[in-house]
């Protein structure tokens, strides 16, 4: 009987040790999972901050390009209106641009 009790106690102790090892492994896995979630959350927040900066830089660049194109168009319209007054006759803007093309090609 004592031998059976002793074997039973050894089995219980062995099972308890095994259960403790499994619990430790489970706790470590939970900590690793929480750590990886924390890293993913931190990565997501940082990506959000950086994307806002890139969106702002892109919007600024787009606004600058839009302003530049509008400025060129406005000056081209003004040039087209001003050209007949400067030339004193009915001259097309293409004639003026083509007549300046050899000089631009030689100096450019």
Phi and psi in radians as a Rosetta constraint file:
Dihedral C 1 N 2 CA 2 C 2 CIRCULARHARMONIC -1.108 0.35
Dihedral N 2 CA 2 C 2 N 3 CIRCULARHARMONIC -0.620 0.35
Dihedral C 2 N 3 CA 3 C 3 CIRCULARHARMONIC -1.149 0.35
Dihedral N 3 CA 3 C 3 N 4 CIRCULARHARMONIC -0.713 0.35
Dihedral C 3 N 4 CA 4 C 4 CIRCULARHARMONIC -1.148 0.35
Dihedral N 4 CA 4 C 4 N 5 CIRCULARHARMONIC -0.716 0.35
Dihedral C 4 N 5 CA 5 C 5 CIRCULARHARMONIC -1.133 0.35
Dihedral N 5 CA 5 C 5 N 6 CIRCULARHARMONIC -0.727 0.35
Dihedral C 5 N 6 CA 6 C 6 CIRCULARHARMONIC -1.101 0.35
Dihedral N 6 CA 6 C 6 N 7 CIRCULARHARMONIC -0.769 0.35
Dihedral C 6 N 7 CA 7 C 7 CIRCULARHARMONIC -1.108 0.35
Dihedral N 7 CA 7 C 7 N 8 CIRCULARHARMONIC -0.704 0.35
Dihedral C 7 N 8 CA 8 C 8 CIRCULARHARMONIC -1.120 0.35
Dihedral N 8 CA 8 C 8 N 9 CIRCULARHARMONIC -0.743 0.35
Dihedral C 8 N 9 CA 9 C 9 CIRCULARHARMONIC -1.123 0.35
Dihedral N 9 CA 9 C 9 N 10 CIRCULARHARMONIC -0.709 0.35
Dihedral C 9 N 10 CA 10 C 10 CIRCULARHARMONIC -1.115 0.35
Dihedral N 10 CA 10 C 10 N 11 CIRCULARHARMONIC -0.723 0.35
Dihedral C 10 N 11 CA 11 C 11 CIRCULARHARMONIC -1.120 0.35
Dihedral N 11 CA 11 C 11 N 12 CIRCULARHARMONIC -0.760 0.35
Dihedral C 11 N 12 CA 12 C 12 CIRCULARHARMONIC -1.111 0.35
Dihedral N 12 CA 12 C 12 N 13 CIRCULARHARMONIC -0.762 0.35
Dihedral C 12 N 13 CA 13 C 13 CIRCULARHARMONIC -1.099 0.35
Dihedral N 13 CA 13 C 13 N 14 CIRCULARHARMONIC -0.753 0.35
Dihedral C 13 N 14 CA 14 C 14 CIRCULARHARMONIC -1.088 0.35
Dihedral N 14 CA 14 C 14 N 15 CIRCULARHARMONIC -0.780 0.35
Dihedral C 14 N 15 CA 15 C 15 CIRCULARHARMONIC -1.129 0.35
Dihedral N 15 CA 15 C 15 N 16 CIRCULARHARMONIC -0.671 0.35
Dihedral C 15 N 16 CA 16 C 16 CIRCULARHARMONIC -1.135 0.35
Dihedral N 16 CA 16 C 16 N 17 CIRCULARHARMONIC -0.746 0.35
Dihedral C 16 N 17 CA 17 C 17 CIRCULARHARMONIC -1.104 0.35
Dihedral N 17 CA 17 C 17 N 18 CIRCULARHARMONIC -0.740 0.35
Dihedral C 17 N 18 CA 18 C 18 CIRCULARHARMONIC -1.124 0.35
Dihedral N 18 CA 18 C 18 N 19 CIRCULARHARMONIC -0.730 0.35
Dihedral C 18 N 19 CA 19 C 19 CIRCULARHARMONIC -1.130 0.35
Dihedral N 19 CA 19 C 19 N 20 CIRCULARHARMONIC -0.688 0.35
Dihedral C 19 N 20 CA 20 C 20 CIRCULARHARMONIC -1.109 0.35
Dihedral N 20 CA 20 C 20 N 21 CIRCULARHARMONIC -0.730 0.35
Dihedral C 20 N 21 CA 21 C 21 CIRCULARHARMONIC -1.117 0.35
Dihedral N 21 CA 21 C 21 N 22 CIRCULARHARMONIC -0.713 0.35
Dihedral C 21 N 22 CA 22 C 22 CIRCULARHARMONIC -1.156 0.35
Dihedral N 22 CA 22 C 22 N 23 CIRCULARHARMONIC -0.723 0.35
Dihedral C 22 N 23 CA 23 C 23 CIRCULARHARMONIC -1.098 0.35
Dihedral N 23 CA 23 C 23 N 24 CIRCULARHARMONIC -0.742 0.35
Dihedral C 23 N 24 CA 24 C 24 CIRCULARHARMONIC -1.063 0.35
Dihedral N 24 CA 24 C 24 N 25 CIRCULARHARMONIC -0.759 0.35
Dihedral C 24 N 25 CA 25 C 25 CIRCULARHARMONIC -1.109 0.35
Dihedral N 25 CA 25 C 25 N 26 CIRCULARHARMONIC -0.703 0.35
Dihedral C 25 N 26 CA 26 C 26 CIRCULARHARMONIC -1.143 0.35
Dihedral N 26 CA 26 C 26 N 27 CIRCULARHARMONIC -0.756 0.35
Dihedral C 26 N 27 CA 27 C 27 CIRCULARHARMONIC -1.097 0.35
Dihedral N 27 CA 27 C 27 N 28 CIRCULARHARMONIC -0.703 0.35
Dihedral C 27 N 28 CA 28 C 28 CIRCULARHARMONIC -1.118 0.35
Dihedral N 28 CA 28 C 28 N 29 CIRCULARHARMONIC -0.719 0.35
Dihedral C 28 N 29 CA 29 C 29 CIRCULARHARMONIC -1.121 0.35
Dihedral N 29 CA 29 C 29 N 30 CIRCULARHARMONIC -0.686 0.35
Dihedral C 29 N 30 CA 30 C 30 CIRCULARHARMONIC -1.127 0.35
Dihedral N 30 CA 30 C 30 N 31 CIRCULARHARMONIC -0.729 0.35
Dihedral C 30 N 31 CA 31 C 31 CIRCULARHARMONIC -1.119 0.35
Dihedral N 31 CA 31 C 31 N 32 CIRCULARHARMONIC -0.729 0.35
Dihedral C 31 N 32 CA 32 C 32 CIRCULARHARMONIC -1.098 0.35
Dihedral N 32 CA 32 C 32 N 33 CIRCULARHARMONIC -0.703 0.35
Dihedral C 32 N 33 CA 33 C 33 CIRCULARHARMONIC -1.124 0.35
Dihedral N 33 CA 33 C 33 N 34 CIRCULARHARMONIC -0.790 0.35
Dihedral C 33 N 34 CA 34 C 34 CIRCULARHARMONIC -1.107 0.35
Dihedral N 34 CA 34 C 34 N 35 CIRCULARHARMONIC -0.690 0.35
Dihedral C 34 N 35 CA 35 C 35 CIRCULARHARMONIC -1.127 0.35
Dihedral N 35 CA 35 C 35 N 36 CIRCULARHARMONIC -0.751 0.35
Dihedral C 35 N 36 CA 36 C 36 CIRCULARHARMONIC -1.181 0.35
Dihedral N 36 CA 36 C 36 N 37 CIRCULARHARMONIC -0.630 0.35
Dihedral C 36 N 37 CA 37 C 37 CIRCULARHARMONIC -1.129 0.35
Dihedral N 37 CA 37 C 37 N 38 CIRCULARHARMONIC -0.730 0.35
Dihedral C 37 N 38 CA 38 C 38 CIRCULARHARMONIC -1.082 0.35
Dihedral N 38 CA 38 C 38 N 39 CIRCULARHARMONIC -0.740 0.35
Dihedral C 38 N 39 CA 39 C 39 CIRCULARHARMONIC -1.125 0.35
Dihedral N 39 CA 39 C 39 N 40 CIRCULARHARMONIC -0.694 0.35
Dihedral C 39 N 40 CA 40 C 40 CIRCULARHARMONIC -1.156 0.35
Dihedral N 40 CA 40 C 40 N 41 CIRCULARHARMONIC -0.706 0.35
Dihedral C 40 N 41 CA 41 C 41 CIRCULARHARMONIC -1.128 0.35
Dihedral N 41 CA 41 C 41 N 42 CIRCULARHARMONIC -0.765 0.35
Dihedral C 41 N 42 CA 42 C 42 CIRCULARHARMONIC -1.097 0.35
Dihedral N 42 CA 42 C 42 N 43 CIRCULARHARMONIC -0.708 0.35
Dihedral C 42 N 43 CA 43 C 43 CIRCULARHARMONIC -1.106 0.35
Dihedral N 43 CA 43 C 43 N 44 CIRCULARHARMONIC -0.738 0.35
Dihedral C 43 N 44 CA 44 C 44 CIRCULARHARMONIC -1.113 0.35
Dihedral N 44 CA 44 C 44 N 45 CIRCULARHARMONIC -0.751 0.35
Dihedral C 44 N 45 CA 45 C 45 CIRCULARHARMONIC -1.110 0.35
Dihedral N 45 CA 45 C 45 N 46 CIRCULARHARMONIC -0.768 0.35
Dihedral C 45 N 46 CA 46 C 46 CIRCULARHARMONIC -1.128 0.35
Dihedral N 46 CA 46 C 46 N 47 CIRCULARHARMONIC -0.711 0.35
Dihedral C 46 N 47 CA 47 C 47 CIRCULARHARMONIC -1.095 0.35
Dihedral N 47 CA 47 C 47 N 48 CIRCULARHARMONIC -0.672 0.35
Dihedral C 47 N 48 CA 48 C 48 CIRCULARHARMONIC -1.111 0.35
Dihedral N 48 CA 48 C 48 N 49 CIRCULARHARMONIC -0.753 0.35
Dihedral C 48 N 49 CA 49 C 49 CIRCULARHARMONIC -1.101 0.35
Dihedral N 49 CA 49 C 49 N 50 CIRCULARHARMONIC -0.769 0.35
Dihedral C 49 N 50 CA 50 C 50 CIRCULARHARMONIC -1.189 0.35
Dihedral N 50 CA 50 C 50 N 51 CIRCULARHARMONIC -0.660 0.35
Dihedral C 50 N 51 CA 51 C 51 CIRCULARHARMONIC -1.172 0.35
Dihedral N 51 CA 51 C 51 N 52 CIRCULARHARMONIC -0.611 0.35
Dihedral C 51 N 52 CA 52 C 52 CIRCULARHARMONIC -1.075 0.35
Dihedral N 52 CA 52 C 52 N 53 CIRCULARHARMONIC -0.720 0.35
Dihedral C 52 N 53 CA 53 C 53 CIRCULARHARMONIC -1.123 0.35
Dihedral N 53 CA 53 C 53 N 54 CIRCULARHARMONIC -0.752 0.35
Dihedral C 53 N 54 CA 54 C 54 CIRCULARHARMONIC -1.155 0.35
Dihedral N 54 CA 54 C 54 N 55 CIRCULARHARMONIC -0.653 0.35
Dihedral C 54 N 55 CA 55 C 55 CIRCULARHARMONIC -1.102 0.35
Dihedral N 55 CA 55 C 55 N 56 CIRCULARHARMONIC -0.723 0.35
Dihedral C 55 N 56 CA 56 C 56 CIRCULARHARMONIC -1.132 0.35
Dihedral N 56 CA 56 C 56 N 57 CIRCULARHARMONIC -0.748 0.35
Dihedral C 56 N 57 CA 57 C 57 CIRCULARHARMONIC -1.129 0.35
Dihedral N 57 CA 57 C 57 N 58 CIRCULARHARMONIC -0.698 0.35
Dihedral C 57 N 58 CA 58 C 58 CIRCULARHARMONIC -1.157 0.35
Dihedral N 58 CA 58 C 58 N 59 CIRCULARHARMONIC -0.725 0.35
Dihedral C 58 N 59 CA 59 C 59 CIRCULARHARMONIC -1.126 0.35
Dihedral N 59 CA 59 C 59 N 60 CIRCULARHARMONIC -0.699 0.35
Dihedral C 59 N 60 CA 60 C 60 CIRCULARHARMONIC -1.116 0.35
Dihedral N 60 CA 60 C 60 N 61 CIRCULARHARMONIC -0.769 0.35
Dihedral C 60 N 61 CA 61 C 61 CIRCULARHARMONIC -1.102 0.35
Dihedral N 61 CA 61 C 61 N 62 CIRCULARHARMONIC -0.776 0.35
Dihedral C 61 N 62 CA 62 C 62 CIRCULARHARMONIC -1.104 0.35
Dihedral N 62 CA 62 C 62 N 63 CIRCULARHARMONIC -0.720 0.35
Dihedral C 62 N 63 CA 63 C 63 CIRCULARHARMONIC -1.124 0.35
Dihedral N 63 CA 63 C 63 N 64 CIRCULARHARMONIC -0.714 0.35
Dihedral C 63 N 64 CA 64 C 64 CIRCULARHARMONIC -1.122 0.35
Dihedral N 64 CA 64 C 64 N 65 CIRCULARHARMONIC -0.764 0.35
Dihedral C 64 N 65 CA 65 C 65 CIRCULARHARMONIC -1.129 0.35
Dihedral N 65 CA 65 C 65 N 66 CIRCULARHARMONIC -0.694 0.35
Dihedral C 65 N 66 CA 66 C 66 CIRCULARHARMONIC -1.096 0.35
Dihedral N 66 CA 66 C 66 N 67 CIRCULARHARMONIC -0.764 0.35
Dihedral C 66 N 67 CA 67 C 67 CIRCULARHARMONIC -1.085 0.35
Dihedral N 67 CA 67 C 67 N 68 CIRCULARHARMONIC -0.750 0.35
Dihedral C 67 N 68 CA 68 C 68 CIRCULARHARMONIC -1.090 0.35
Dihedral N 68 CA 68 C 68 N 69 CIRCULARHARMONIC -0.769 0.35
Dihedral C 68 N 69 CA 69 C 69 CIRCULARHARMONIC -1.130 0.35
Dihedral N 69 CA 69 C 69 N 70 CIRCULARHARMONIC -0.733 0.35
Dihedral C 69 N 70 CA 70 C 70 CIRCULARHARMONIC -1.099 0.35
Dihedral N 70 CA 70 C 70 N 71 CIRCULARHARMONIC -0.724 0.35
Dihedral C 70 N 71 CA 71 C 71 CIRCULARHARMONIC -1.071 0.35
Dihedral N 71 CA 71 C 71 N 72 CIRCULARHARMONIC -0.789 0.35
Dihedral C 71 N 72 CA 72 C 72 CIRCULARHARMONIC -1.076 0.35
Dihedral N 72 CA 72 C 72 N 73 CIRCULARHARMONIC -0.767 0.35
Dihedral C 72 N 73 CA 73 C 73 CIRCULARHARMONIC -1.109 0.35
Dihedral N 73 CA 73 C 73 N 74 CIRCULARHARMONIC -0.785 0.35
Dihedral C 73 N 74 CA 74 C 74 CIRCULARHARMONIC -1.076 0.35
Dihedral N 74 CA 74 C 74 N 75 CIRCULARHARMONIC -0.734 0.35
Dihedral C 74 N 75 CA 75 C 75 CIRCULARHARMONIC -1.226 0.35
Dihedral N 75 CA 75 C 75 N 76 CIRCULARHARMONIC -0.564 0.35
Dihedral C 75 N 76 CA 76 C 76 CIRCULARHARMONIC -1.159 0.35
Dihedral N 76 CA 76 C 76 N 77 CIRCULARHARMONIC -0.695 0.35
Dihedral C 76 N 77 CA 77 C 77 CIRCULARHARMONIC -1.141 0.35
Dihedral N 77 CA 77 C 77 N 78 CIRCULARHARMONIC -0.749 0.35
Dihedral C 77 N 78 CA 78 C 78 CIRCULARHARMONIC -1.101 0.35
Dihedral N 78 CA 78 C 78 N 79 CIRCULARHARMONIC -0.681 0.35
Dihedral C 78 N 79 CA 79 C 79 CIRCULARHARMONIC -1.111 0.35
Dihedral N 79 CA 79 C 79 N 80 CIRCULARHARMONIC -0.720 0.35
Dihedral C 79 N 80 CA 80 C 80 CIRCULARHARMONIC -1.135 0.35
Dihedral N 80 CA 80 C 80 N 81 CIRCULARHARMONIC -0.612 0.35
Dihedral C 80 N 81 CA 81 C 81 CIRCULARHARMONIC -1.342 0.35
Dihedral N 81 CA 81 C 81 N 82 CIRCULARHARMONIC -0.572 0.35
Dihedral C 81 N 82 CA 82 C 82 CIRCULARHARMONIC -1.429 0.35
Dihedral N 82 CA 82 C 82 N 83 CIRCULARHARMONIC -0.472 0.35
Dihedral C 82 N 83 CA 83 C 83 CIRCULARHARMONIC -1.009 0.35
Dihedral N 83 CA 83 C 83 N 84 CIRCULARHARMONIC -0.853 0.35
Dihedral C 83 N 84 CA 84 C 84 CIRCULARHARMONIC -1.063 0.35
Dihedral N 84 CA 84 C 84 N 85 CIRCULARHARMONIC -0.570 0.35
Dihedral C 84 N 85 CA 85 C 85 CIRCULARHARMONIC -1.222 0.35
Dihedral N 85 CA 85 C 85 N 86 CIRCULARHARMONIC -0.647 0.35
Dihedral C 85 N 86 CA 86 C 86 CIRCULARHARMONIC -1.284 0.35
Dihedral N 86 CA 86 C 86 N 87 CIRCULARHARMONIC -0.694 0.35
Dihedral C 86 N 87 CA 87 C 87 CIRCULARHARMONIC -1.395 0.35
Dihedral N 87 CA 87 C 87 N 88 CIRCULARHARMONIC -0.403 0.35
Dihedral C 87 N 88 CA 88 C 88 CIRCULARHARMONIC 1.367 0.35
Dihedral N 88 CA 88 C 88 N 89 CIRCULARHARMONIC 0.049 0.35
Dihedral C 88 N 89 CA 89 C 89 CIRCULARHARMONIC -2.603 0.35
Dihedral N 89 CA 89 C 89 N 90 CIRCULARHARMONIC 3.077 0.35
Dihedral C 89 N 90 CA 90 C 90 CIRCULARHARMONIC -1.394 0.35
Dihedral N 90 CA 90 C 90 N 91 CIRCULARHARMONIC 1.720 0.35
Dihedral C 90 N 91 CA 91 C 91 CIRCULARHARMONIC -2.128 0.35
Dihedral N 91 CA 91 C 91 N 92 CIRCULARHARMONIC 2.402 0.35
Dihedral C 91 N 92 CA 92 C 92 CIRCULARHARMONIC -1.447 0.35
Dihedral N 92 CA 92 C 92 N 93 CIRCULARHARMONIC 2.614 0.35
Dihedral C 92 N 93 CA 93 C 93 CIRCULARHARMONIC -1.160 0.35
Dihedral N 93 CA 93 C 93 N 94 CIRCULARHARMONIC -0.509 0.35
Dihedral C 93 N 94 CA 94 C 94 CIRCULARHARMONIC -1.132 0.35
Dihedral N 94 CA 94 C 94 N 95 CIRCULARHARMONIC -0.655 0.35
Dihedral C 94 N 95 CA 95 C 95 CIRCULARHARMONIC -1.071 0.35
Dihedral N 95 CA 95 C 95 N 96 CIRCULARHARMONIC -0.748 0.35
Dihedral C 95 N 96 CA 96 C 96 CIRCULARHARMONIC -1.149 0.35
Dihedral N 96 CA 96 C 96 N 97 CIRCULARHARMONIC -0.804 0.35
Dihedral C 96 N 97 CA 97 C 97 CIRCULARHARMONIC -1.123 0.35
Dihedral N 97 CA 97 C 97 N 98 CIRCULARHARMONIC -0.718 0.35
Dihedral C 97 N 98 CA 98 C 98 CIRCULARHARMONIC -1.220 0.35
Dihedral N 98 CA 98 C 98 N 99 CIRCULARHARMONIC -0.614 0.35
Dihedral C 98 N 99 CA 99 C 99 CIRCULARHARMONIC -1.189 0.35
Dihedral N 99 CA 99 C 99 N 100 CIRCULARHARMONIC -0.424 0.35
Dihedral C 99 N 100 CA 100 C 100 CIRCULARHARMONIC -1.598 0.35
Dihedral N 100 CA 100 C 100 N 101 CIRCULARHARMONIC -0.118 0.35
Dihedral C 100 N 101 CA 101 C 101 CIRCULARHARMONIC -1.066 0.35
Dihedral N 101 CA 101 C 101 N 102 CIRCULARHARMONIC -0.736 0.35
Dihedral C 101 N 102 CA 102 C 102 CIRCULARHARMONIC -1.071 0.35
Dihedral N 102 CA 102 C 102 N 103 CIRCULARHARMONIC -0.674 0.35
Dihedral C 102 N 103 CA 103 C 103 CIRCULARHARMONIC -1.183 0.35
Dihedral N 103 CA 103 C 103 N 104 CIRCULARHARMONIC -0.743 0.35
Dihedral C 103 N 104 CA 104 C 104 CIRCULARHARMONIC -1.131 0.35
Dihedral N 104 CA 104 C 104 N 105 CIRCULARHARMONIC -0.704 0.35
Dihedral C 104 N 105 CA 105 C 105 CIRCULARHARMONIC -1.159 0.35
Dihedral N 105 CA 105 C 105 N 106 CIRCULARHARMONIC -0.710 0.35
Dihedral C 105 N 106 CA 106 C 106 CIRCULARHARMONIC -1.237 0.35
Dihedral N 106 CA 106 C 106 N 107 CIRCULARHARMONIC -0.655 0.35
Dihedral C 106 N 107 CA 107 C 107 CIRCULARHARMONIC -1.618 0.35
Dihedral N 107 CA 107 C 107 N 108 CIRCULARHARMONIC -0.312 0.35
